[in-house]
Amino acid sequence: MRAPDDPAAFIRAHTRLLPVPHAPEIRLHVADEATALWQKTEEELEEVGLPPPFWAFAWAGGQALARYILDHPEVVDGRSVVDFASGSGLVAIAAARAGALQVTASDLDPFAVAAIRLNADANGVAGRIEPVSDDLLAGEPAADLVLAADVFYECDLARAVTDWLTRLQARGATILIGDPGRTYLPRDRLECLETYAVPVSRSLEDTEIKRSHVWRLRP
């Protein structure tokens, strides 16, 4: 595996297009046991200039939030949506398929931005998703609905994201969160909307089924 200079070509070469276990209507370019990317350690990836490939997996919180949106299209229908820390674009794709007016899929990693484009195209919603690499925490995007999955795994980031989401809610946005119980989830601020048993990889989550929740941020 050499240093990637074309993110889209790298993604095509090192992933497979597979259905998402808990949202099989959607297919993603993912790393699995059959791909070389799956076997690489974080140190090996760093040597070739690749950030941790969070975009190459369907994480439990994202699967739960995508399932909820697909089952409850009225949540997104006709609305302007931001999918924060989009990763593979799974949740953004679910929103577009469910009838969102426009979806902004944000991720700082340029490989994630490339993966979002590839995955949106594979699911026929490329024209309704705008991948961006902007740091959204620095501003207040105009959106009716903000979606965030699997983002509360690090203390400082969780605090910054919670403050940002609170500001957006005060401005009138609805905030939905997908999370399987990450350490820094602000549970005291949340209302649980749905709970799912999500199939995941044991090597990622130390289990084959992850109990995951969809939450709404309370005022």
KESE-742113 format. One record per residue (C-alpha): residue in one letter; chain; z, y, x. Coordinates in steps of 0.001 Angstrom, whole numbers, always signed. Example, Ala and Ser with C-alpha at 12.3 -4.5 7.8 and 13.67 -1.06 7.14 Angstrom:
# KESE-742113
NODE residuo cadena      zz      yy      xx
NODE       A      A   +7800   -4500  +12300
NODE       S      A   +7140   -1060  +13670
This chain:
# KESE-742113
NODE residuo cadena      zz      yy      xx
NODE       M      A      +0      +0      +0
NODE       R      A   -1112   +3265   +1601
NODE       A      A     -53   +6841    +915
NODE       P      A   -1644   +7784   -2433
NODE       D      A   -3943  +10825   -2437
NODE       D      A   -5334  +10215   -5937
NODE       P      A   -2454   +9630   -8383
NODE       A      A   -4681   +8378  -11218
NODE       A      A   -6483   +5886   -8965
NODE       F      A   -3151   +4729   -7532
NODE       I      A   -1738   +4160  -11014
NODE       R      A   -4773   +2164  -12118
NODE       A      A   -4614     +29   -8988
NODE       H      A    -886    -735   -9069
NODE       T      A     -74   -1140  -12771
NODE       R      A   -1235   -3105  -15786
NODE       L      A   -2002   -1754  -19266
NODE       L      A    +483   -3595  -21480
NODE       P      A   +2076   -3186  -24935
NODE       V      A   +5516   -1587  -25032
NODE       P      A   +7989   -4332  -26072
NODE       H      A   +9761   -2335  -28809
NODE       A      A   +6723    -250  -29786
NODE       P      A   +3751   -2619  -29352
NODE       E      A   +1439    -169  -31107
NODE       I      A   +1477   +1721  -27817
NODE       R      A    +133    +463  -24480
NODE       L      A   +1189   +1871  -21117
NODE       H      A    +153   +1518  -17499
NODE       V      A   +3331    -148  -16203
NODE       A      A   +4583   -1963  -13149
NODE       D      A   +5720   -5502  -13795
NODE       E      A   +6319   -8738  -11917
NODE       A      A   +2552   -9175  -11496
NODE       T      A   +1992   -5873   -9650
NODE       A      A   +2713   -4880   -6058
NODE       L      A   +4482   -1710   -7153
NODE       W      A   +7208   -3754   -8869
NODE       Q      A   +8210   -5341   -5554
NODE       K      A   +8538   -2138   -3544
NODE       T      A  +11968    -762   -2678
NODE       E      A  +12738   +2955   -2933
NODE       E      A  +12673   +3176    +878
NODE       E      A   +9232   +1560   +1063
NODE       L      A   +7886   +3925   -1580
NODE       E      A   +9293   +6925    +270
NODE       E      A   +7501   +5789   +3439
NODE       V      A   +4122   +6072   +1697
NODE       G      A   +4986   +9389     +45
NODE       L      A   +5627   +8159   -3491
NODE       P      A   +8625   +9485   -5469
NODE       P      A  +10598   +6881   -7471
NODE       P      A   +8038   +5734  -10077
NODE       F      A  +10069   +6335  -13242
NODE       W      A   +6699   +6757  -14987
NODE       A      A   +5851   +3088  -14349
NODE       F      A   +8413   +1604  -16732
NODE       A      A   +9205   +1747  -20441
NODE       W      A  +12895   +2680  -20313
NODE       A      A  +15267   +1674  -23092
NODE       G      A  +16003   +5147  -24463
NODE       G      A  +12319   +6028  -24562
NODE       Q      A  +11482   +2797  -26380
NODE       A      A  +14181   +3505  -28983
NODE       L      A  +13048   +7086  -29540
NODE       A      A   +9386   +6065  -29741
NODE       R      A  +10236   +3363  -32300
NODE       Y      A  +12204   +5840  -34392
NODE       I      A   +9344   +8345  -34409
NODE       L      A   +6758   +5719  -35331
NODE       D      A   +8976   +4484  -38179
NODE       H      A   +9818   +8018  -39362
NODE       P      A   +6596  +10040  -38931
NODE       E      A   +7939  +12778  -41185
NODE       V      A  +10175  +13803  -38268
NODE       V      A   +7172  +15012  -36249
NODE       D      A   +4368  +15429  -38786
NODE       G      A   +2766  +18856  -38432
NODE       R      A   +5311  +20059  -35863
NODE       S      A   +5011  +21461  -32360
NODE       V      A   +6781  +19039  -30023
NODE       V      A   +8056  +19064  -26438
NODE       D      A   +8772  +15732  -24746
NODE       F      A  +11082  +16605  -21853
NODE       A      A  +11037  +14462  -18668
NODE       S      A   +8244  +12490  -20282
NODE       G      A   +7736   +9902  -17533
NODE       S      A   +5050   +7530  -18796
NODE       G      A   +4415   +9711  -21846
NODE       L      A   +5663   +6997  -24220
NODE       V      A   +7608   +9308  -26541
NODE       A      A   +4892  +11970  -26470
NODE       I      A   +2301   +9363  -27442
NODE       A      A   +4488   +8166  -30321
NODE       A      A   +4802  +11760  -31543
NODE       A      A   +1049  +12322  -31365
NODE       R      A    +326   +9071  -33194
NODE       A      A   +2862   +9976  -35877
NODE       G      A   +1134  +13261  -36674
NODE       A      A   +2617  +15952  -34444
NODE       L      A    +503  +19092  -34475
NODE       Q      A    +683  +19509  -30706
NODE       V      A   +2710  +17749  -28010
NODE       T      A   +3690  +19110  -24611
NODE       A      A   +4691  +16290  -22239
NODE       S      A   +6688  +17706  -19341
NODE       D      A   +7543  +16031  -16034
NODE       L      A   +8040  +17440  -12540
NODE       D      A   +6487  +14384  -10846
NODE       P      A   +2700  +14773  -10387
NODE       F      A   +2326  +10986  -10660
NODE       A      A   +4025  +11116  -14059
NODE       V      A   +1612  +13843  -15151
NODE       A      A   -1293  +11619  -14105
NODE       A      A    +269   +8630  -15882
NODE       I      A    +725  +10658  -19070
NODE       R      A   -2964  +11560  -19036
NODE       L      A   -4036   +7945  -18471
NODE       N      A   -1669   +6587  -21115
NODE       A      A   -2619   +9237  -23676
NODE       D      A   -6276   +8375  -23159
NODE       A      A   -5570   +4636  -23463
NODE       N      A   -3912   +5282  -26838
NODE       G      A   -6572   +7635  -28196
NODE       V      A   -4396  +10769  -28278
NODE       A      A   -5490  +12576  -25111
NODE       G      A   -6654  +15602  -27068
NODE       R      A   -3252  +16075  -28699
NODE       I      A   -1019  +15866  -25624
NODE       E      A    -762  +18518  -22916
NODE       P      A    +869  +17160  -19736
NODE       V      A   +2617  +19877  -17714
NODE       S      A   +4631  +19906  -14486
NODE       D      A   +6534  +23133  -15206
NODE       D      A  +10313  +23279  -14861
NODE       L      A  +11092  +23776  -18544
NODE       L      A  +14803  +24247  -17870
NODE       A      A  +13960  +27711  -16557
NODE       G      A  +12691  +28896  -19943
NODE       E      A  +12670  +28305  -23682
NODE       P      A   +9411  +26679  -24814
NODE       A      A   +8253  +27447  -28327
NODE       A      A   +8631  +24125  -30127
NODE       D      A   +9931  +22962  -33495
NODE       L      A  +11146  +19665  -32057
NODE       V      A  +12355  +18720  -28575
NODE       L      A  +12545  +15062  -27540
NODE       A      A  +14462  +13754  -24521
NODE       A      A  +14998  +10136  -23462
NODE       D      A  +16931   +8577  -20578
NODE       V      A  +17815  +11914  -18967
NODE       F      A  +21629  +11755  -18837
NODE       Y      A  +22023   +9604  -15726
NODE       E      A  +23152  +12285  -13246
NODE       C      A  +26022  +14735  -13735
NODE       D      A  +24491  +18087  -12761
NODE       L      A  +21177  +17314  -14445
NODE       A      A  +22944  +16204  -17627
NODE       R      A  +24944  +19431  -17754
NODE       A      A  +21848  +21580  -17229
NODE       V      A  +19838  +19655  -19830
NODE       T      A  +22645  +19823  -22395
NODE       D      A  +22965  +23601  -21945
NODE       W      A  +19186  +24012  -22246
NODE       L      A  +18941  +21858  -25362
NODE       T      A  +21831  +23784  -26906
NODE       R      A  +19965  +27069  -26366
NODE       L      A  +16815  +25651  -27934
NODE       Q      A  +18777  +24385  -30921
NODE       A      A  +20386  +27796  -31408
NODE       R      A  +16862  +29220  -31555
NODE       G      A  +15991  +26791  -34364
NODE       A      A  +14572  +23679  -32679
NODE       T      A  +15565  +20161  -33725
NODE       I      A  +16762  +18049  -30766
NODE       L      A  +16382  +14248  -30730
NODE       I      A  +17612  +12098  -27848
NODE       G      A  +16947   +8460  -26965
NODE       D      A  +19643   +6890  -24808
NODE       P      A  +21152   +3438  -24155
NODE       G      A  +24546   +4779  -23106
NODE       R      A  +23884   +6576  -19831
NODE       T      A  +27030   +7795  -18109
NODE       Y      A  +26673  +11529  -18771
NODE       L      A  +25446  +11460  -22358
NODE       P      A  +27316  +14241  -24283
NODE       R      A  +28441  +11928  -27096
NODE       D      A  +30849  +14454  -28604
NODE       R      A  +27881  +16703  -29413
NODE       L      A  +25705  +14010  -30989
NODE       E      A  +25081  +12334  -34321
NODE       C      A  +23675   +8783  -34191
NODE       L      A  +20583   +8337  -36359
NODE       E      A  +19557   +4783  -35477
NODE       T      A  +20483   +1895  -33184
NODE       Y      A  +18043    -670  -31756
NODE       A      A  +18211   -3815  -29640
NODE       V      A  +15525   -2985  -27089
NODE       P      A  +13898   -5616  -24831
NODE       V      A  +14076   -4502  -21196
NODE       S      A  +13705   -5986  -17726
NODE       R      A  +16868   -7500  -16292
NODE       S      A  +15963   -6147  -12853
NODE       L      A  +15999   -2586  -14268
NODE       E      A  +18925   -2684  -16676
NODE       D      A  +20945   -5804  -15658
NODE       T      A  +20256   -7294  -19087
NODE       E      A  +17308   -8441  -21184
NODE       I      A  +18359   -6569  -24354
NODE       K      A  +19710   -3034  -24211
NODE       R      A  +21513   -1560  -27211
NODE       S      A  +19919   +1875  -27477
NODE       H      A  +20438   +4793  -29815
NODE       V      A  +18576   +7736  -31249
NODE       W      A  +20788  +10793  -31456
NODE       R      A  +20494  +14263  -32977
NODE       L      A  +22195  +17176  -31242
NODE       R      A  +24732  +18780  -33567
NODE       P      A  +25309  +22550  -33643
